[in-house]
Amino acid sequence: MPKIAVDEFGNKKVRPVLGGRASVLCYESDPLLWQYRQKKEGKKRYIHRTFNEPDLMVAARRAEETYLALVDAEKPSNILIKDAIRDWIHLKEEKFASGMITISTVRGVRTSLGTAIKMYLLDEKKLEKLSDIKKDTFIGYSLWRSTKAWKLIDRDGPQSPPKSSTIKRDLVILADFYKNYLIPRDYATTTPALESISIHQDQMNANPPIPLDTDWKQIYQYFNKWSSELGKINNTARTQFYRQMMRHFVLVSYNSGTRPVELLGSLVKQRVPHPEGGWTVEETIKGGLRWCDVEVEPQEHKSKTGKSFEFLEALLYIRESKTGQPREIPTNTGKYFVRWRKFCDQFRKENGLDKIHPNDYVFFNPFTGRPYPYSQVWGTWEQMRTNLSLVLEGSKTGKPYTVYSLRSSYITNQINEGKDVYLIKKITGHSLEILQRHYDRSDLRKRRGEATARTYGATRKQNKAIDLSKLDKISLED
């Protein structure tokens, strides 16, 4: 530490300011120039600033200004926005690692707060510190998010403006950031004014259901024919498998109400804690149905005339859903799974691939053991829409059918058949509010029998489940 200079009387050239909170002083190296020094509170060290000021009165005024500026900089509200967001995401990741929250919650925070909101504050508003955020800073966020942000944010698949529900999710996550992180730590005193997002009925038609008695027949027949047109294309084994996979994925989706990722799976990159400390980025599989999660068994059904017949049902166990809660789905897709398993077994045998293990995924690429890119599935679906554009009647809203329309079709069909809404809620993992607002558009004339019909059900017989690894004696009609 440099020595302090002394005056002609032998006294150290140190002058306190603001009652001793700081001081100006001269060092032996520059005995005629005043500098700034302040004791760091609770520390055995000093804060130094170079003034090189020969006038003591001027140095004292500058010292007061410097002290106040340093105190202001130490306020919690003056930490950088990017640092606060980073720390909050880290806390969420630690909660996930300890099992307190789901990975979907962490992904939502990363996407909304770590990407969109961060971009809005730093790039659009040109803010740096939390104290720069004012009460009205987020007025206009919804407009920016829907008109500009989607062109700037990198994402997989086609670029398009976000849904109102996505913007509403951003604001919910932002409010949580303030309530449970910034305000308790004195980084902020109140939550800024946030716009209210109302999701109207006409905004919830993005995935219109496919009518069972009209357009579904066309789509069903298209994929049956498309999957068998092997002589007209470059018939590689990979193409053959993918087409059959797509056919059966569409059939199962339409008859089970699952989300695409719950059957197909997807690859995601996420930060995970390292055993030796810190974090690493790993590629993991999200969703995906495994063969051990499919249970097929025959059940006795009755036709309209009362004649009994045997029908293959399939119980699907969804391990990872959007809500984070696993669920079981009883379906009438048993025939499709048996046929698909037979095809997979024969295909693997012919192409020298390993036999199916119970933990293998039902709809994965057998050559890579990885899920097919969602962009590839979406592209196939768009090609179908183009090829059938002249024969499909289309939805009443004018919106095109999407891959998610397979899910909304199942729910709409279940409602039209008069199924209990609580049962549909449990099967699909939807909330009652969404079921009522998004799917329950059934024509009252079609459902009038629901108000008068009486159902007398017979007790279900307990049948032995079918082992999908032993299908030699089972034959099915297409």
C-alpha positions, -999 to +999 in steps of 0.1 A: +000+000+000+015+034-009+025+057+019+005+088+027+023+121+023+029+145+052+027+183+053+053+208+065+042+202+101+046+164+099+009+157+098-006+132+073-023+148+044-057+131+049-090+151+050-123+133+060-155+140+040-192+133+049-184+128+086-156+103+079-175+081+055-147+088+030-116+109+027-093+127+003-055+122+007-022+127-009+004+099-014+042+103-012+044+096-049+022+127-057+023+148-025+005+178-042-024+159-058-055+148-038-070+113-043-101+095-031-103+066-005-133+049+012-133+020+036-153-009+023-180-016+048-174-048+067-141-054+048-104-048+056-098-030+023-104+003+006-121+017-025-097+040-044-104+065-071-079+087-088-086+124-088-052+140-093-068+172-080-044+200-067-073+220-051-085+206-017-120+221-019-126+208-054-113+173-043-137+174-013-167+181-035-157+154-060-153+130-031-189+136-019-202+130-054-181+098-058-193+085-024-230+090-033-225+074-068-208+043-052-236+039-026-262+041-054-244+015-074-244-009-044-283-008-043-298-042-051-320-026-078-289-017-098-277-052-106-277-061-143-310-075-158-291-103-175-274-113-142-308-115-124-324-135-151-294-159-152-295-164-115-333-171-115-329-197-142-301-213-122-324-215-092-351-232-114-326-257-127-315-266-091-352-271-082-356-294-111-324-313-102-339-319-067-372-330-081-392-300-069-404-289-104-406-305-138-383-300-168-411-284-187-413-256-161-376-250-165-379-249-203-407-224-201-386-200-179-357-203-203-378-196-233-400-168-219-376-151-195-342-161-208-350-154-244-381-133-253-383-110-222-345-106-220-344-096-257-373-071-251-356-054-222-320-054-235-324-051-273-358-034-278-359-011-247-321-007-244-321-012-206-293-026-185-301-025-148-332-036-129-337+000-118-341+010-154-374-009-155-403+014-149-440+008-141-450+011-178-420-007-194-440-038-204-469-018-219-464-027-255-447-061-249-476-080-264-475-060-297-437-064-299-439-101-292-465-108-319-451-085-346-413-084-342-400-109-318-409-140-337-387-129-366-357-125-343-359-155-321-344-187-335-366-218-332-370-252-348-396-255-375-414-228-395-413-193-382-447-178-373-462-153-348-468-167-313-503-176-301-519-154-275-515-183-250-477-181-255-476-143-248-498-149-217-474-176-205-445-150-209-463-126-186-472-152-161-435-162-158-425-126-156-449-120-127-435-151-110-400-137-114-409-105-096-431-121-069-407-149-059-373-135-067-369-098-073-392-084-047-381-107-018-345-098-025-352-060-026-342-059-063-377-044-069-405-030-048-435-037-071-444-057-102-446-035-133-480-031-151-486-061-172-511-063-201-541-086-197-543-113-224-577-127-231-578-159-252-610-157-272-628-186-288-618-175-323-582-176-313-584-212-301-591-227-335-555-232-346-559-270-346-594-277-360-608-312-355-610-335-386-646-347-390-649-384-387-675-390-414-659-368-441-623-356-442-609-383-419-619-409-444-598-391-471-568-387-448-571-423-436-571-437-472-543-413-483-519-426-457-528-462-463-521-458-500-490-435-495-474-460-471-477-488-497-466-469-528-431-484-526-427-492-563-432-456-574-405-441-552-368-446-544-376-476-522-349-475-495-355-494-463-354-461-444-382-447-465-403-478-463-401-478-425-407-440-421-439-442-443-453-471-423-443-453-390-461-422-402-492-441-411-495-458-377-486-426-358-516-409-375-539-437-368-529-440-331-530-402-326-565-398-341-578-426-318-560-417-286-558-379-283-521-379-274-499-350-281-474-356-309-443-355-286-459-380-263-457-406-291-429-394-313-405-380-287-380-352-294-344-344-287-338-314-263-306-298-249-306-289-213-283-279-185-277-305-159-256-303-127-222-319-130-211-343-101-180-323-096-197-289-096-210-266-122-233-274-151-230-293-184-252-293-215-266-327-224-289-339-252-319-358-238-351-374-251-384-357-242-415-379-244-418-408-267-439-440-263-420-473-254-432-508-263-433-516-226-458-488-222-484-504-245-507-531-232-530-548-258-558-571-248-590-584-265-623-572-252-658-582-260-679-555-277-714-554-290-727-541-323-758-520-327-778-551-333-765-566-300-742-591-317-710-598-297-675-595-313-640-593-301-620-561-304-584-554-295-579-525-271-547-509-262-538-492-229-511-465-233-490-453-204-477-418-210-447-413-188-440-376-195-468-353-203-470-315-207-484-312-171-456-334-158-481-360-146-481-395-162-514-408-173-530-440-188-551-438-220-575-466-229-579-468-267-593-488-295-559-490-312-549-525-303-551-537-340-528-509-351-502-517-325-502-555-333-499-548-370-471-522-364-452-546-341-454-574-367-440-550-393-412-538-370-402-573-361-400-584-397-383-552-408-356-555-382-350-592-392-347-583-429-323-554-423-300-570-398-311-549-369-314-559-332-346-574-320-370-551-302-363-546-265-393-537-242-377-503-235-373-495-272-394-466-285-424-474-307-420-447-333-383-440-333-359-444-362-346-480-358-313-472-376-304-444-352-324-451-321-335-415-321-368-397-327-376-385-362-374-346-364-407-330-359-400-309-390-400-341-411-433-352-397-448-317-402-435-317-438-452-350-445-484-337-430-482-306-452-476-327-483-508-347-475-528-314-472-514-303-505-522-336-523-557-337-509-565-299-512-591-306-539-610-333-520-609-321-483-639-301-473-618-283-446-627-269-412-656-245-406-631-219-394-611-220-426-580-230-406-559-258-421-557-292-403-524-296-383-507-325-367-523-313-335-557-316-352-554-354-346-556-347-309-584-322-311-603-346-333-602-374-307-616-350-280-643-337-303-653-372-313-655-382-276-677-353-268-700-359-298-704-395-286-716-382-252-686-393-232-682-379-197-661-347-198-642-357-166-632-389-182-620-370-213-601-347-190-583-376-173-574-393-206-561-362-224-546-343-195-565-311-204-582-288-179-620-286-178-618-249-189-598-258-221-621-287-229-652-265-226-637-235-245-616-252-271-633-285-280-670-285-269-684-271-301-707-300-308-740-295-327-769-297-303-789-317-328-762-344-330-762-346-292-799-345-284-799-383-278-775-377-250-802-361-230-827-390-234-806-421-239-800-446-211-770-469-212-771-503-196-735-517-196-725-552-191-697-561-168-664-563-186-647-596-188-611-599-176-591-611-205-554-620-208-532-593-223-515-600-256-478-603-255-466-581-284-433-600-285-452-632-295-474-624-324-469-655-346-505-668-341-523-636-344-537-624-378-554-592-385-575-578-414-565-544-427 
